[in-house]
Amino acid sequence: MLHKNSSIIETLNIGTEKLFSVGVPGARRDSRILLAKVLNKNSEYLISNPNLIIEKQLEGLFFSYIKRRCNREPVSKIIGEKLFWKGNFLVNSDVLDPRPDSELIIESVIKYNKLPSKEVKILDIGTGSGALLLSLLNEFPGSRGLGIDKSLNAINVAKENSFRQGLCSNANFAVMDWCEGLKAKFDIIISNPPYIPTAEIKTLSPEVRLFDPELALNGGSDGVKNIEIVLQFIPKILKKSGFAVIEIGHNQLPLVEKKIMSNRLKINEIFRDLSGFDRCIVVSLVGK
Ligand SMILES: C[S@@+](CC[C@H](N)C(=O)[O-])C[C@H]1O[C@@H](n2cnc3c(N)ncnc32)[C@H](O)[C@@H]1O
């Protein structure tokens, strides 16, 4: 039997019901975003054209997306893009989805940078999709940046994002194990290292636990192993007048503070996230 073609509103409702029935949070919103992506339109178009009939092939593609979302794959990974700060970035299974909390890094760099844009040299340690570095390069036109990551696949995503953002000539990316072998010095260093304690990973939502790379999450037994490594490198590669901004886990400040002092660094400011947790620390060299 041939099924009749369905309208936008009918398809949207079936998608929502399927997501709702398996407990996906924000079922209506996700169904709408996925249908908008399939139709290559925005959400307003869906609302204004509820009775428009959808081609069978596109309906099939939409329900394949719904199936993936029912398996808790994040919408961003299904549609292959994620909004961060002022840009839209390519994401896939090789990179962490850039998080709203990490926008604090951008805000604090904007607050602390006193150099003219063209003179700014930025290093992003553990760059992933490159979203943080590229957002900063967009904020400071003419600045230059290096993004490093242990994952070659992540570096390829970051390179593609620099191309899409028109920042190829400002941004370089390299596969590196932390900053091992890095000789240059930078005005600004940013890092959002993996800081989830290993035992906590299994308690995270399936969207994170199953679809963000383990390399991007795992911070070792107490969660701060990688933060400590990054802090050890900073005095060697930060210019005297420069500053670094590091993202940390919600309860990690006491552990991290000790490491900051033992690495000849001082805290300039601690930024809290929207839930009121210490999330982002600005540090500079002692005695500068
Ligand atoms: C929490 S993710 C942050 C990604 C991106 N900066 C963001 O905020 O969306 C941490 C990143 O550190 C990278 N990483 C893990 N171990 C590393 C290492 N030994 N050297 C360099 N990068 C590493 C991971 O591949 C991952 O991309």
Ligand as a Chemical Component Dictionary entry (heavy atoms), coordinates in Angstrom:
data_LIG
# 
_chem_comp.id                   LIG 
_chem_comp.type                 NON-POLYMER 
_chem_comp.pdbx_formal_charge   0 
_chem_comp.three_letter_code    LIG 
# 
loop_
_chem_comp_atom.comp_id 
_chem_comp_atom.atom_id 
_chem_comp_atom.alt_atom_id 
_chem_comp_atom.type_symbol 
_chem_comp_atom.charge 
_chem_comp_atom.model_Cartn_x 
_chem_comp_atom.model_Cartn_y 
_chem_comp_atom.model_Cartn_z 
_chem_comp_atom.pdbx_ordinal 
LIG C1  C1  C 0  37.221 19.476 26.756 1  
LIG S1  S1  S 1  37.831 19.284 25.128 2  
LIG C2  C2  C 0  37.858 20.973 24.610 3  
LIG C3  C3  C 0  37.669 21.165 23.136 4  
LIG C4  C4  C 0  37.464 22.631 22.723 5  
LIG N1  N1  N 0  38.587 23.446 23.143 6  
LIG C5  C5  C 0  36.184 23.188 23.316 7  
LIG O1  O1  O 0  36.247 23.834 24.371 8  
LIG O2  O2  O -1 35.113 22.944 22.736 9  
LIG C6  C6  C 0  39.519 18.903 25.437 10 
LIG C7  C7  C 0  40.400 18.719 24.205 11 
LIG O3  O3  O 0  41.706 18.357 24.661 12 
LIG C8  C8  C 0  42.260 17.423 23.745 13 
LIG N2  N2  N 0  43.332 16.650 24.389 14 
LIG C9  C9  C 0  43.223 15.591 25.255 15 
LIG N3  N3  N 0  44.435 15.142 25.591 16 
LIG C10 C10 C 0  45.342 15.921 24.950 17 
LIG C11 C11 C 0  46.771 15.953 24.896 18 
LIG N4  N4  N 0  47.510 15.045 25.557 19 
LIG N5  N5  N 0  47.364 16.895 24.146 20 
LIG C12 C12 C 0  46.628 17.802 23.452 21 
LIG N6  N6  N 0  45.276 17.822 23.450 22 
LIG C13 C13 C 0  44.634 16.894 24.194 23 
LIG C14 C14 C 0  41.055 16.573 23.350 24 
LIG O4  O4  O 0  41.295 15.883 22.145 25 
LIG C15 C15 C 0  39.943 17.626 23.263 26 
LIG O5  O5  O 0  39.831 18.132 21.968 27 
# 
loop_
_chem_comp_bond.comp_id 
_chem_comp_bond.atom_id_1 
_chem_comp_bond.atom_id_2 
_chem_comp_bond.value_order 
_chem_comp_bond.pdbx_ordinal 
LIG C1  S1  SING 1  
LIG S1  C2  SING 2  
LIG S1  C6  SING 3  
LIG C2  C3  SING 4  
LIG C3  C4  SING 5  
LIG C4  N1  SING 6  
LIG C4  C5  SING 7  
LIG C5  O1  DOUB 8  
LIG C5  O2  SING 9  
LIG C6  C7  SING 10 
LIG C7  O3  SING 11 
LIG C7  C15 SING 12 
LIG O3  C8  SING 13 
LIG C8  N2  SING 14 
LIG C8  C14 SING 15 
LIG N2  C9  SING 16 
LIG N2  C13 SING 17 
LIG C9  N3  DOUB 18 
LIG N3  C10 SING 19 
LIG C10 C11 SING 20 
LIG C10 C13 DOUB 21 
LIG C11 N4  SING 22 
LIG C11 N5  DOUB 23 
LIG N5  C12 SING 24 
LIG C12 N6  DOUB 25 
LIG N6  C13 SING 26 
LIG C14 O4  SING 27 
LIG C14 C15 SING 28 
LIG C15 O5  SING 29 
# 
